[in-house]
Amino acid sequence: MKRFFSLALTATLAVSASAAEKTIAAPKEAIPQVLFDGKTLEGWAGLPDHWKVSNGAITGYTTKWAPLKNNTFLVWTNGTVADFELHLKYKMMGGNSGIQYRSELKDPAAFIVGGYQADIDSTPRYSGILYEERGRGILAERGQQTLVKDIGGKTQVKVAANLGTADELQKFINPEGWNEYVIVARGNHVMHFINGHLMSTCVDLDTAKAPTQGILALQIHVGPPMEVQFKDLKLFSLEPKP
């Protein structure tokens, strides 16, 4: 197991170019599937009062006149993901958001989703972490490489290595402008990069609970008024890897 982690970290931490310019796991000649046409929400579904296209970006928002009772999501309707590499750009204006993957639509009417989430936050707290929405909670903090197991019916998160402190990695995130998020999921190993820097990575050994495939979705969070934007969404499918 230690050798596996060493090889994975060597490969991922060696990335110095922007994730926007260089894929991390997909072959260099791979052609991505474009998930957003820059003009419409075709191929996506969510609550119409909270999602629109603005300035060429998918925009999720809440207002004081239309607060949310539950976190809600814009769901990609053209398929599911298993092993993949996803590139997108995001910008936060207050609040909390995230990118769901290998997830499940829990409530189709309210567009409530559960599963893995690459977290986004307008504060310095959560961006880059691995969170399981409506599941086991935080599985890897920013700056952590973790092993997740089930021990006697309880989730155990073990920190196997440190990637840097949360504060150090936060400095690579633009709190007011555009950032690039890259998510890589291969087998039970997932990785989150922001602006070319590895923020968190996890090997999920809880075979009963670890999701292996599911939907993609974008989140808007309950709480004060907020706005989040997404653009340049590109998906690379990867060959299954044990």
Secondary structure, DSSP 8 states (H G I E B T S, - for coil): -HHHHHHHHHHHHT--S-TTTS-SSS-TT---EE---SS--TTEE--TTTEEEETTEEEEEEBTTB--SS-EEEEE-S--BSSEEEEEEEEEESSEEEEEEEEEEEETTTTEEEEEEEEEESSSSSTT-EEEETTTEEEE-TTEEEEEEEETTEEEEEEEEE-S-HHHHHTTS-SSS-EEEEEEEETTEEEEEETTEEEEEEEE--TTT---SBEEEEEE-SSS-EEEEEEEEEEEE-----
